[in-house]
Amino acid sequence: MADEKDFREPDGATQDYELDEVFELAFEIDAFLRAHNLKYRTKFPMEQRQREILADKMLESDTFYIKHLISSVLGHEGDALMNRLNAYETEFRKINILFII
């Protein structure tokens, strides 16, 4: 039988902390990409909308999209951003596992 605690929402403080981390990281990723790549700025002209998309991807555990974006735009220059994203995944257990069949 399921325990009542299995149906409770996650701790509000934890959720707030994660949201703060997500929006801060999305802002940093977008700002860095904009500062270092004209093609990125041209492809994603609406800063706020792109930051929301990045935040949504993190909350949905779709960090592969963000990692691909960073590596394709910045290559090794994006290592610090990749490290931040990896730390986020580890802290909030948001690691997506890709299965190849």
C-alpha positions in Angstrom: 0.0 0.0 0.0 1.3 3.4 -0.9 2.2 5.8 1.9 0.6 9.2 2.1 4.0 10.9 1.7 4.3 9.3 -1.8 1.6 11.6 -3.0 2.8 14.9 -1.5 4.3 17.6 -3.6 8.0 18.2 -3.3 9.2 20.6 -0.6 8.4 24.1 -1.7 11.7 25.5 -0.6 13.5 22.8 -2.7 11.3 23.7 -5.7 12.0 27.4 -5.3 15.7 26.8 -5.0 15.7 24.7 -8.2 13.7 27.3 -10.1 16.2 30.0 -9.0 19.1 27.8 -10.2 17.3 27.0 -13.5 16.6 30.7 -14.3 20.1 31.8 -13.3 21.7 29.1 -15.4 19.4 29.8 -18.4 20.3 33.5 -18.2 24.0 32.7 -18.0 24.0 30.2 -20.9 22.0 32.5 -23.2 24.0 35.6 -22.3 27.3 33.8 -22.9 26.1 32.4 -26.3 24.8 35.8 -27.4 28.1 37.5 -26.4 30.2 35.0 -28.3 28.2 34.0 -31.4 26.4 36.2 -33.9 24.7 33.3 -35.5 23.1 32.4 -32.2 21.9 36.0 -31.7 20.4 35.9 -35.2 18.8 32.5 -34.8 17.3 33.4 -31.4 16.6 37.2 -31.5 14.1 37.1 -28.6 16.3 36.9 -25.5 13.6 36.4 -22.9 11.8 33.7 -24.9 15.1 31.8 -25.5 15.9 31.9 -21.8 12.4 30.5 -21.0 13.0 27.7 -23.5 16.4 26.8 -21.9 14.8 26.9 -18.5 11.9 24.6 -19.6 14.4 22.2 -21.2 16.3 22.0 -17.9 13.1 21.4 -15.9 12.0 18.7 -18.4 15.5 17.0 -18.0 16.2 17.7 -21.7 19.7 18.9 -21.1 21.0 17.1 -24.2 19.4 19.9 -26.3 21.3 22.6 -24.2 24.6 20.6 -24.3 24.3 20.2 -28.0 23.6 23.9 -28.4 26.6 24.9 -26.3 29.0 22.5 -27.9 27.9 23.4 -31.5 28.1 27.1 -30.8 31.2 27.3 -28.5 33.1 24.1 -28.7 35.6 23.9 -25.8 34.9 27.6 -24.9 31.7 26.3 -23.4 33.3 24.0 -20.9 32.5 26.2 -17.9 28.9 26.3 -18.9 28.9 22.5 -19.4 30.3 22.1 -15.9 27.5 24.3 -14.5 24.9 22.3 -16.3 26.4 19.0 -15.2 26.4 20.3 -11.6 22.7 21.2 -11.9 21.9 17.7 -13.3 23.8 16.1 -10.4 22.2 18.3 -7.7 18.7 17.8 -8.9 19.1 14.3 -10.4 18.0 15.5 -13.8 20.3 13.2 -15.8 18.7 11.9 -19.0 19.9 8.4 -20.0 19.9 7.7 -23.7 19.1 4.1 -24.5 20.1 2.9 -27.9 18.3 -0.3 -29.1 
